Amino acid sequence: MATDRFIDMCGTDAPLADCLVIDGHCHVDLWIGMYAIDRHIEGILEVCDAVGIDKICVNYAACPQMRLGNDRVADCVRRYPDRVVGFCYINYFEGGEEVQQAELKRCFDEFGFKGIKVINVNESYPLACRYFELDDPLQPTWEFAQQRGAPILCHGIVTGEIARRYPGANFIVAHGSAVPDFCISMAKLPNVYCDMSATTMIAGTLELLCDKIGPQRILYGSDLPASDPGQRLGMVMAAHISETDKELILGRNMQRLLDNVR
């Protein structure tokens, strides 16, 4: 009977080895009112070493000031360029077209960021339209991602209409494994991906997603430092899918997206 090396490692204390692991959903520094394993990049990387995570994609979503937050992430990228991939946080309430474009260019061209993070809280995104000259307050960000082929970690914003309008951008449904029906509804859109960083995931969800949208569009993520990355790793390692599919989800899919950035 064939064995699965990932399943064989489940329950051991050894870090995951012989496989590229990229955590596509991490944060750094302040987490007001929320438990965090370690808010600082050194502690986060120590946790990653313990479980076998090679790289982390970091954004500073807890900071209301996007420039300050992006500066913090840029410092992490500068100190750990082989481990940390920067994602530019865009707060659409802080400015319109020119502000978004300037901050995206600063983060990508000066700091070498590879991705974008946008977040919607309490249905505020539609209401934001009244503050801008554009119908869609994030239109400059979508256009930038389209031009650069950048992945966008979307917390509560991505829609099928937006994904179809910008086929050159890659949209990641943050915590998507918690809403498998939504991700499956996007199955025909090849530029929409599902992020596994949900706090809870019903048994069989990963197998269902692999069947309905394909393992090539599922990305490992932990939500560090708010959650234990080992628990998310275990969900992939113990799943009833092939070793090749596990390798795609754990790191190869995200690496392909990052390599696509111009």
Residue pairs with C-beta under 8 A, 6 or more apart in sequence:
4 243
5 18
5 243
6 16
6 19
6 236
6 237
6 238
6 243
6 246
7 237
7 238
9 16
9 237
10 234
10 237
10 238
15 49
15 50
15 51
15 52
16 51
16 52
16 53
16 233
16 237
16 250
17 52
19 52
19 246
19 247
19 250
19 251
20 54
20 247
20 250
20 251
20 252
20 255
21 52
21 53
21 54
21 55
21 220
21 233
21 250
21 251
22 53
22 54
22 55
22 56
22 57
22 85
22 220
22 250
22 251
22 254
22 255
22 258
23 48
23 53
23 55
23 56
23 57
23 220
23 221
23 222
23 224
23 229
24 57
24 153
24 172
24 195
24 197
24 219
24 220
24 221
24 254
25 57
25 153
25 174
25 175
25 195
25 197
25 219
25 221
25 222
25 223
25 224
26 44
26 56
26 57
26 58
26 59
26 221
26 222
26 223
26 224
26 225
27 58
27 59
27 60
27 61
27 62
27 223
27 224
27 225
27 226
28 39
28 40
28 41
28 44
28 58
28 60
28 72
28 73
28 76
28 225
29 39
29 40
29 60
29 62
29 63
29 72
30 39
30 62
30 63
31 39
31 62
31 225
31 226
32 62
34 226
35 226
36 225
36 226
37 43
37 44
37 47
37 224
37 225
37 226
37 227
37 228
38 44
38 46
38 47
38 225
39 225
41 58
41 76
41 79
41 80
41 84
43 225
44 56
44 224
44 225
45 56
45 80
45 83
47 224
47 225
47 229
48 54
48 56
48 83
48 224
48 229
50 230
51 229
51 230
51 233
52 233
53 222
53 229
53 233
54 83
54 251
55 82
55 83
55 84
55 85
55 251
56 83
56 84
56 85
56 224
57 85
57 86
57 87
57 114
57 115
57 153
57 221
57 254
58 73
58 76
58 77
58 84
58 85
58 86
58 87
59 69
59 73
59 86
59 87
59 88
59 89
59 115
59 117
59 153
60 69
60 70
60 72
60 73
60 89
61 69
61 89
61 117
61 119
61 155
62 69
63 69
63 72
63 89
64 91
65 91
65 94
66 89
66 90
66 91
66 94
66 103
67 103
69 89
70 86
70 88
70 89
70 103
70 106
70 107
70 111
70 113
73 84
73 86
73 87
73 88
73 89
73 111
73 113
74 86
74 107
74 110
74 111
74 113
76 84
76 86
77 84
77 85
77 86
77 111
77 112
77 113
78 111
81 112
85 113
85 114
85 115
85 258
86 107
86 111
86 112
86 113
86 114
86 115
87 113
87 114
87 115
87 116
87 117
87 153
88 103
88 104
88 107
88 108
88 113
88 115
88 116
88 117
89 116
89 117
89 118
89 119
90 100
90 103
90 104
90 116
90 117
90 118
90 138
90 141
91 119
92 100
92 118
92 125
92 128
92 132
92 137
92 138
92 141
93 124
93 128
93 131
95 103
96 131
96 132
96 133
96 134
96 137
96 140
97 132
97 133
97 134
97 139
97 140
100 138
100 140
100 141
100 144
101 140
101 144
104 116
104 140
104 141
104 144
105 144
107 113
108 114
108 148
108 150
108 261
114 150
114 151
114 258
114 261
115 150
115 151
115 152
115 153
115 257
115 258
115 261
116 141
116 144
116 145
116 150
116 151
116 152
116 153
117 152
117 153
117 155
118 138
118 141
118 152
118 153
118 154
118 155
118 157
119 155
119 156
119 157
119 174
120 155
120 156
120 157
121 156
125 137
125 138
125 156
125 157
128 137
129 135
129 136
129 137
131 137
134 140
136 142
136 162
138 157
141 152
142 152
142 162
142 165
142 166
142 169
143 166
144 150
145 151
145 152
145 166
145 168
145 169
145 170
146 166
146 167
146 168
146 169
147 168
147 262
148 261
148 262
149 168
149 169
149 170
149 260
149 261
149 262
150 169
150 170
150 261
151 169
151 170
151 171
151 172
151 193
151 254
151 257
151 258
151 261
152 158
152 169
152 170
152 171
152 172
153 172
153 174
153 195
154 171
154 172
154 173
154 174
155 174
155 175
156 174
158 171
158 172
158 173
158 192
160 185
160 186
160 189
160 192
162 171
163 169
163 171
163 186
163 189
163 191
163 192
164 189
166 191
167 191
168 191
169 191
170 191
170 192
170 193
170 257
170 260
171 191
171 192
171 193
172 192
172 193
172 194
172 195
172 219
173 179
173 182
173 183
173 186
173 192
173 193
173 194
173 195
174 195
174 197
174 221
175 195
175 197
175 198
175 199
175 223
176 182
176 183
176 193
176 194
176 195
176 196
176 198
177 183
177 194
177 195
177 196
177 197
177 198
177 201
177 205
177 206
177 209
177 218
178 198
178 199
178 200
178 201
179 198
180 194
180 205
180 208
180 209
180 212
183 192
183 194
183 209
183 212
183 213
184 208
184 209
184 212
184 213
186 192
186 213
187 212
187 213
190 217
192 217
193 217
193 218
193 219
193 253
193 257
194 209
194 213
194 217
194 218
194 219
195 219
195 221
196 206
196 218
196 219
196 220
196 221
196 232
196 235
196 236
196 249
197 221
197 222
197 223
197 227
197 232
199 223
199 227
201 235
206 218
206 235
206 236
206 239
206 241
206 249
207 239
207 240
207 241
209 218
210 218
210 239
210 241
210 245
215 241
215 245
215 248
215 249
215 253
216 248
216 253
217 253
218 248
218 249
218 253
219 249
219 253
219 254
220 232
220 233
220 236
220 249
220 250
220 251
220 254
221 232
222 228
222 229
222 231
222 232
222 233
233 250
236 246
236 249
236 250
237 246
239 246
